[in-house]
Every structure is written in C-alpha cells, then in structure tokens.
C-alpha cells in the first residue's frame, strides 16, 4: 500500500510520539479523576437464557486480504477481539444504565492477554497492544444505534480505515481511557459478543417486545483520507516503519496419550508448530502422557494443573464423583493451555476433553480447529444412556451422572464449528460424515492365550451396565461359563452371584464386550491379534474385521447365540 501524501505531511518522529504520549497521559488522568466522581459503574453480567429477542445485530469479517507483513498484526487483532469478547459477553444494560467501553473492558495490556494489533494513531495504522479493538467499538456503536439507544459519548476516527464501518459513518474510535464509547437504553438489554471462524458477531437482546426505533444517520460527505499502515507503507524514513513479519502456526493441545493420535500428529506437524501437553511423559516416565515431542518449535506443559489432577484423582473410584472430577480437572488444564496460547496460533488441534471449555471461554473464535475425539459427544452419550435407563430403570448406574447442560451445549456448538473430527472409532466417525478423519487403530503389544475349548470368557469391563455387564451375566448363567474380569466392580459386590469369576485372562475362549458405550477397545484389539474371537457391539468402534462378531447392545439372547456359534458350543 502506498500512502498518497498531503502537501503538509511529514514523517512522524520519536519526539512527536513522546509529546503525543504526554498529552494522552494528561487526558487519561483527567478522565480517571472525573469518572471516579461521577463516572459510569461497571455493569454486571447475566445468564443469556432470559433474553431471547434480538433487537440489533452486527456481523463484520475478522479477516481481510493483507500484505504478508501485516498478517501477524491481523492475527493480533483477532486475539484482542477474543479477549474483549470474553469480558463483554453477557453484559446486562439495565434500563437507564450507561455502558462504557473502557469501564467494562478495562485496559488492554499484555498481562491481561492482549496482543499487538493495528491501531490508528496520528493518521497512520501503527502496531500497538490492544490494536484492532475499534472493530468491536464500531460494531457496538452500530447495534446501539439500531436498538434506539441514547449515544452518550462517541468519537469518529480521524481517518477512514479501509473495510471498516467508517465508510458508512458508523465508526466509533476508542483509546484508553479518555476516548470512550458510551450509550444507554430505556429498557433492559443484554449484550452478546462472540467470534466464529470468520466474523465478529455483536447483538443486543431484550426479554421481549418489539425492536426500538433505529437512530438514523444522515450520510453526508466524508472528507477523511484513508489511513495507511506502518507495516506496508513506503515511507522508510519513519521510525515506526516496518517490522518483522511472522507466520502463523498450529498448536496441538492434548491430554491423555493415545497412540493413534500420536501418529496422526507426527504425520501432520510442521517445524513451526507448538505442542501443549500435561507433562512430558517420556521424560518423567509417565506413559499416560507419553506423547512424541520431537519436531515442534516448542513444547509446553502444565505441570501444576496435572499434579493437582493426580492428587484429586488418587483414591477416587470409578463412578459419578470421579467423572465430576475428570470434568473439573480438564477445565483447569484447558484454562492453563489457553493462557499459554499465542496470538499467532492461527489453527488448533484440540483433544475432546478440553474442547467445551476452550469454546465456552472464546479461545476458538477466529481460529480454524480440528478435534481429536476420545469418546462420543456428550449429547449423544447422554441420549443413549437416558434411553437405556428408561428401558432398565433397575440399572441405576445408567443414570448416575450427567454433565452440566451448558457444558453439553458448548461441546455441541464447538463440534458443529470444527473443520475436522479425527478418531479411530468408527461409531463416532459415522456421526460426522465428510468431516470425519478415520484413523487406524493401533494394536497394543499385549498378548492373550487362546483356549477354544475353554468354558472361560473374558469381559474387559469395568463391571457396569453401560459396558454390557448385565448381558454378560445373563450369558454366563445360561451357558454355565466362567467370566474373567478386568475392571472395577461398580454394580455391587453381589452382582455376579451364581457366576464363577476369575481375574485370570489366560486360556479364554472369547472376549465379550456387549457395550452400550465403549471408548478405547484396545483389549479387544489385543484379543483379535492373539487369534481370540471377539463379540462386541458397534459402540465399541472397531468396524468390520476378521474375528469380530457384532451383536446389538442390550440383547442377551443375541449374545448367547453368538457365544454358541463362535466358541465351545458350536
């Protein structure tokens, strides 16, 4: 971009910049003192469920075609909008209350997560921490006008910023803290601010009733000149000219180790990419976090959050309490990773356990992302469990835990926005059609001894209704079988009354897993690689393969028939 120079234009100088900052500091102090006496109050935030009527909305693009030198600042702008959206979303404007952009947002500093973006100053677009927030203030001004709000304070930009709302006279520049945007409404409104992959979306919602009369703005003539960017102008004598252009990178945010995902990441990573993992499992000999760390620009860990998780989980048995702790500790890990993410992380690959928190807190907005799926989506998982619980109300473990509905909604929304869903689980992949990337299962090194004539079958468990424990018990009683168990007894100590049980997996005729839900069928894969027949359901996610017999979930008769066909009863 080449700036068309006015006859009186002169390149900015360092002395001029210092003078500008001194003047701005005086204005900031004056505004600070005034607001301390009579300024607006910080407004509270509220649940959006009570506000269903959209009275005004604005959608503006996050990304534009810019020269390579400006791409880093554009990513910084989007990062600043992410941070601001988290702080402004769900702000309640009570009737008559004054909304102040800076009172509500606070100062844009690096310590608060803001990055270097593009800011209009002294006629030029310059790099500055918090730069790009004017896209948000423009949108806020736009929706305030559409909703019929009273504009208490608003300042136009000194130059037109190409592609912004300045061209239509709906721009509102802001500069901490003395150049503010303030407006008030005659009725209670709720502000919603969010980013999707492409746009900034700002809305004002009411509890009901018709939309207010929009304030009209006479078009008029705009004599402002277009602003030029320091990153791409041709004035090399300016002290602000140019800067080191940086390329965006991808960040992989992982949790528990999966060999399938480890291979997928190794095949798709590039030298500039970052890896975020709980602990360096290979270094600290923790196989549950044994991800490959070679080939990344940096590897970042969350040791404190991981150690806290281990302390909380220690001694906690399987059941509702453990599942609640798993969600809590995943949230803590997601927050730690989010705090370490850089603005240049333009694309993410996220483990499913972290997904709903990253989405809910706005860290995925303006980014492309894919998901490493480790289980069914919570919405589908709980639907299956609810249906089974209605059929079998006596099986209490089918209804013993449900995630918070807001978390379920967050995960569903994030999955709908994901570019790709990556999984080795065929049942999960089938939910996502063309967006699914189906990986090959990795066969574990474990080997089992096959004894075709044995009256012993293996049930990997754990002993719980959702894994098919009731159907296995029915089959064992009907066929007089011994059941080899590996897993916790969650249905009670007397569950297997009338059935011979053992913990010895050697010398079994078949592995049986008639599960309603199964995430990691690695023991079934080990059995198949050992030449042992496996009877399972589609929910185990193995697809069609030699040695595998599929039966319907919850059907004891079908399981008994399959056992007779493939084992000692043939």
Secondary structure, DSSP 4 states (H G I P E B T S, - for coil): ------TT-----HHHHHHHHHHHHHHHHHHHHHHHHHPPPPPPB--GGG--EEEEEEEEES-----GGGHHHHHHHHHHHHHHHHHHTTEEE-TTPEEEHHHHH----GGGT--EEEEEETTEEEEEETTTTHHHHHHHHHHHHHTT-EEEE----SSB-TTSGGGGT-----BTTTB--EEE-SS-EEEEEEE-SSEEEEEEEESSSPPPPPPP-------PPBPEETTT-S-TTSTT--------EEEEE--S--HHHHHHHHHH--TT-EEEESS-TTTTT-GGG----TT-SEEEE-HHHHHHHHHHHTTPPSSHHHHHHHHHHHHHHHHHHHHH--TTEEEEEEEHHHHHHHHHTTTTTTSEEEEE--S--HHHHHHHHHHHHHH-TT-GGGGS----HHHHHHHHHHHHH-SEEEES-HHHHTTSGGGEEEPPPPPPS----B-TT-SEEEE-S-BSGGGTHHHHHHHHHHHT-EEEE-S-B-S-TTTTTTSEEES--SSBSEEEE--S--S--HHHHHHHHTT-EEEE-GGG---S-TTEEE--TT-HHHHHHHHHHHSTT-
